[in-house]
């Protein structure tokens, strides 16, 4: 797992991109995301990277601070997409 919120956000979204591609979809097909942060103070840094993957149409999003994430992660992101 990469170190730092920016690197982990980028890796999470890159992984989502791979899953979308396998399904014949792209980031423009994402309608909702859920972001879990270990520390809500990391929101701005996460959001800067997130905006790189969603430069135009931004899907609905919820973001929560959580007590802990698996393997000591700083961020976890899931996405719902469809055509």
C-alpha atoms as an extended CHARMM CRD file, in Angstrom:
* protein
*
        83  EXT
         1         1  UNK       CA              0.0000000000        0.0000000000        0.0000000000  PROA      1               0.0000000000
         2         2  UNK       CA              1.4050000000        3.4190000000       -0.8820000000  PROA      2               0.0000000000
         3         3  UNK       CA              2.1660000000        5.8770000000        1.9020000000  PROA      3               0.0000000000
         4         4  UNK       CA              0.2800000000        9.1410000000        2.3080000000  PROA      4               0.0000000000
         5         5  UNK       CA             -3.2580000000       10.2220000000        1.5950000000  PROA      5               0.0000000000
         6         6  UNK       CA             -2.5710000000       11.4610000000       -1.9440000000  PROA      6               0.0000000000
         7         7  UNK       CA             -0.8500000000        8.2600000000       -3.0390000000  PROA      7               0.0000000000
         8         8  UNK       CA             -3.5090000000        6.0510000000       -1.4370000000  PROA      8               0.0000000000
         9         9  UNK       CA             -6.3140000000        8.0800000000       -3.0190000000  PROA      9               0.0000000000
        10        10  UNK       CA             -4.6450000000        7.8220000000       -6.4250000000  PROA      10              0.0000000000
        11        11  UNK       CA             -4.1760000000        4.0600000000       -6.0170000000  PROA      11              0.0000000000
        12        12  UNK       CA             -7.7700000000        3.5510000000       -4.9130000000  PROA      12              0.0000000000
        13        13  UNK       CA             -9.1280000000        5.4900000000       -7.8890000000  PROA      13              0.0000000000
        14        14  UNK       CA             -6.7320000000        3.7730000000      -10.2960000000  PROA      14              0.0000000000
        15        15  UNK       CA             -8.0410000000        0.4290000000       -9.0150000000  PROA      15              0.0000000000
        16        16  UNK       CA            -11.6210000000        1.6120000000       -9.5430000000  PROA      16              0.0000000000
        17        17  UNK       CA            -10.6510000000        2.6880000000      -13.0600000000  PROA      17              0.0000000000
        18        18  UNK       CA             -9.3840000000       -0.8240000000      -13.8190000000  PROA      18              0.0000000000
        19        19  UNK       CA            -12.6450000000       -2.3770000000      -12.6400000000  PROA      19              0.0000000000
        20        20  UNK       CA            -14.6560000000        0.1310000000      -14.6710000000  PROA      20              0.0000000000
        21        21  UNK       CA            -12.5960000000       -0.5820000000      -17.7760000000  PROA      21              0.0000000000
        22        22  UNK       CA            -13.1350000000       -4.3370000000      -17.4120000000  PROA      22              0.0000000000
        23        23  UNK       CA            -16.8840000000       -3.6390000000      -17.3200000000  PROA      23              0.0000000000
        24        24  UNK       CA            -16.7040000000       -1.4330000000      -20.4140000000  PROA      24              0.0000000000
        25        25  UNK       CA            -17.2850000000        1.7060000000      -18.3610000000  PROA      25              0.0000000000
        26        26  UNK       CA            -15.3090000000        4.7860000000      -17.4020000000  PROA      26              0.0000000000
        27        27  UNK       CA            -15.2500000000        7.4470000000      -14.7180000000  PROA      27              0.0000000000
        28        28  UNK       CA            -17.9550000000        9.3380000000      -16.6200000000  PROA      28              0.0000000000
        29        29  UNK       CA            -20.3020000000        6.4370000000      -15.8710000000  PROA      29              0.0000000000
        30        30  UNK       CA            -19.8520000000        6.6960000000      -12.0960000000  PROA      30              0.0000000000
        31        31  UNK       CA            -23.0250000000        7.9860000000      -10.4430000000  PROA      31              0.0000000000
        32        32  UNK       CA            -22.0450000000        7.7880000000       -6.7580000000  PROA      32              0.0000000000
        33        33  UNK       CA            -18.9710000000        7.3120000000       -4.6240000000  PROA      33              0.0000000000
        34        34  UNK       CA            -18.4300000000        6.7160000000       -0.9400000000  PROA      34              0.0000000000
        35        35  UNK       CA            -15.1640000000        7.8960000000        0.5900000000  PROA      35              0.0000000000
        36        36  UNK       CA            -14.0110000000        6.6560000000        3.9820000000  PROA      36              0.0000000000
        37        37  UNK       CA            -11.2090000000        8.6510000000        5.5990000000  PROA      37              0.0000000000
        38        38  UNK       CA             -9.2580000000        7.7430000000        8.6890000000  PROA      38              0.0000000000
        39        39  UNK       CA             -8.9030000000       11.4870000000        9.3530000000  PROA      39              0.0000000000
        40        40  UNK       CA            -11.4030000000       14.0020000000        7.9400000000  PROA      40              0.0000000000
        41        41  UNK       CA             -8.5850000000       16.5770000000        8.0180000000  PROA      41              0.0000000000
        42        42  UNK       CA             -7.2470000000       14.7320000000        4.9450000000  PROA      42              0.0000000000
        43        43  UNK       CA            -10.3500000000       15.7330000000        2.9520000000  PROA      43              0.0000000000
        44        44  UNK       CA             -8.7120000000       18.5830000000        1.0010000000  PROA      44              0.0000000000
        45        45  UNK       CA             -5.7040000000       16.4810000000       -0.0190000000  PROA      45              0.0000000000
        46        46  UNK       CA             -7.9400000000       13.5660000000       -1.0010000000  PROA      46              0.0000000000
        47        47  UNK       CA            -10.2870000000       15.8910000000       -2.8860000000  PROA      47              0.0000000000
        48        48  UNK       CA             -7.4490000000       17.3790000000       -4.9570000000  PROA      48              0.0000000000
        49        49  UNK       CA             -6.5260000000       13.9080000000       -6.2660000000  PROA      49              0.0000000000
        50        50  UNK       CA            -10.1960000000       12.9070000000       -6.6210000000  PROA      50              0.0000000000
        51        51  UNK       CA            -10.7760000000       15.9410000000       -8.8770000000  PROA      51              0.0000000000
        52        52  UNK       CA             -8.0830000000       14.6450000000      -11.2750000000  PROA      52              0.0000000000
        53        53  UNK       CA            -10.2030000000       11.5370000000      -11.9180000000  PROA      53              0.0000000000
        54        54  UNK       CA            -13.5180000000       13.4240000000      -12.1230000000  PROA      54              0.0000000000
        55        55  UNK       CA            -12.5570000000       16.6700000000      -13.9090000000  PROA      55              0.0000000000
        56        56  UNK       CA            -15.9630000000       17.4380000000      -15.4310000000  PROA      56              0.0000000000
        57        57  UNK       CA            -19.0110000000       15.5720000000      -14.2120000000  PROA      57              0.0000000000
        58        58  UNK       CA            -18.7770000000       14.8920000000      -10.5210000000  PROA      58              0.0000000000
        59        59  UNK       CA            -20.8330000000       11.9760000000       -9.2030000000  PROA      59              0.0000000000
        60        60  UNK       CA            -22.8310000000       12.2270000000       -5.9970000000  PROA      60              0.0000000000
        61        61  UNK       CA            -20.4890000000       11.6230000000       -3.0890000000  PROA      61              0.0000000000
        62        62  UNK       CA            -20.5880000000       10.9680000000        0.6090000000  PROA      62              0.0000000000
        63        63  UNK       CA            -17.5320000000       11.1400000000        2.8160000000  PROA      63              0.0000000000
        64        64  UNK       CA            -17.1390000000        9.8560000000        6.3510000000  PROA      64              0.0000000000
        65        65  UNK       CA            -14.4010000000        9.7660000000        8.9410000000  PROA      65              0.0000000000
        66        66  UNK       CA            -14.0660000000        6.2630000000       10.3510000000  PROA      66              0.0000000000
        67        67  UNK       CA            -12.2390000000        4.8770000000       13.3720000000  PROA      67              0.0000000000
        68        68  UNK       CA            -10.0650000000        2.5210000000       11.3300000000  PROA      68              0.0000000000
        69        69  UNK       CA             -9.6640000000        1.0010000000        7.8790000000  PROA      69              0.0000000000
        70        70  UNK       CA             -8.2390000000       -2.4020000000        6.9090000000  PROA      70              0.0000000000
        71        71  UNK       CA             -4.4540000000       -2.7270000000        6.8490000000  PROA      71              0.0000000000
        72        72  UNK       CA             -4.0380000000        0.7450000000        8.3640000000  PROA      72              0.0000000000
        73        73  UNK       CA             -5.2380000000        2.4840000000        5.1810000000  PROA      73              0.0000000000
        74        74  UNK       CA             -5.9090000000        6.2200000000        5.2420000000  PROA      74              0.0000000000
        75        75  UNK       CA             -8.6660000000        6.1540000000        2.6180000000  PROA      75              0.0000000000
        76        76  UNK       CA            -11.1060000000        3.7250000000        1.0380000000  PROA      76              0.0000000000
        77        77  UNK       CA            -13.3190000000        4.5900000000       -1.9140000000  PROA      77              0.0000000000
        78        78  UNK       CA            -16.1190000000        2.6720000000       -3.5490000000  PROA      78              0.0000000000
        79        79  UNK       CA            -18.0780000000        3.6130000000       -6.6460000000  PROA      79              0.0000000000
        80        80  UNK       CA            -21.4090000000        2.8020000000       -8.2390000000  PROA      80              0.0000000000
        81        81  UNK       CA            -21.5070000000        3.0800000000      -12.0340000000  PROA      81              0.0000000000
        82        82  UNK       CA            -23.8860000000        2.2250000000      -14.8220000000  PROA      82              0.0000000000
        83        83  UNK       CA            -24.8880000000        2.9820000000      -18.3560000000  PROA      83              0.0000000000
